[in-house]
């Protein structure tokens, strides 16, 4: 969740857990907790870069009525 990434640098889960997430193979979904339309993509690009930096190469996207693994 990228809700606070631009304002405070925080994500949920915390960035220090990304290596563990990669190691045990937890599927990753990137989203924002935006309650205002202009915030809907807030922090998404930064989150993608943080995940890449942690060695996570793909995320899951709901597209065409199913979850699909997609390269970041």
C-alpha positions as CSV (number, residue, x, y, z in Angstrom):
1,X,0.0,0.0,0.0
2,X,1.5,3.3,-1.1
3,X,-0.8,5.7,0.7
4,X,1.9,7.3,2.8
5,X,4.9,6.8,0.5
6,X,5.2,10.3,-1.0
7,X,4.4,12.1,2.3
8,X,6.4,10.0,4.8
9,X,8.4,7.4,2.8
10,X,6.4,4.5,4.4
11,X,4.7,1.6,2.7
12,X,2.6,-1.2,4.1
13,X,4.2,-3.7,4.6
14,X,7.3,-2.0,5.7
15,X,10.2,-1.9,3.2
16,X,12.5,-3.8,5.5
17,X,10.2,-6.9,4.9
18,X,10.7,-6.8,1.2
19,X,13.7,-9.2,1.2
20,X,11.8,-11.7,3.3
21,X,8.8,-11.4,0.9
22,X,11.1,-12.1,-2.0
23,X,12.8,-15.0,-0.2
24,X,9.6,-16.9,0.7
25,X,7.8,-16.0,-2.6
26,X,4.9,-14.0,-1.3
27,X,2.8,-12.7,-4.3
28,X,2.9,-8.9,-4.3
29,X,0.1,-6.5,-5.2
30,X,0.8,-2.7,-5.3
31,X,-2.1,-0.4,-4.5
32,X,-3.0,2.9,-3.0
33,X,-5.4,3.6,-0.2
34,X,-6.7,6.7,-1.9
35,X,-9.9,8.2,-0.8
36,X,-9.5,11.1,-3.2
37,X,-9.3,10.6,-7.0
38,X,-6.2,12.7,-7.4
39,X,-4.3,10.3,-5.0
40,X,-5.2,7.1,-6.8
41,X,-1.7,6.6,-8.3
42,X,0.2,8.3,-5.5
43,X,3.6,6.6,-4.9
44,X,3.1,3.8,-7.3
45,X,6.2,4.4,-9.4
46,X,8.3,4.8,-6.3
47,X,6.9,1.6,-4.8
48,X,7.8,-0.3,-8.0
49,X,11.4,1.0,-7.8
50,X,11.6,0.0,-4.1
51,X,10.5,-3.5,-4.9
52,X,13.0,-3.8,-7.8
53,X,15.7,-2.6,-5.5
54,X,14.8,-5.4,-3.1
55,X,15.1,-8.0,-5.9
56,X,11.3,-8.4,-6.4
57,X,10.8,-8.8,-10.2
58,X,7.1,-9.1,-10.6
59,X,3.8,-8.0,-9.1
60,X,0.3,-9.4,-9.4
61,X,-2.3,-7.4,-11.3
62,X,-6.0,-8.1,-11.6
63,X,-6.7,-7.9,-15.3
64,X,-9.2,-9.6,-17.7
65,X,-11.1,-11.0,-14.7
66,X,-8.1,-12.9,-13.2
67,X,-4.9,-12.3,-11.3
68,X,-1.8,-12.2,-13.6
69,X,1.8,-12.0,-12.6
70,X,3.5,-9.1,-14.4
71,X,7.1,-8.0,-14.6
72,X,7.7,-4.7,-12.8
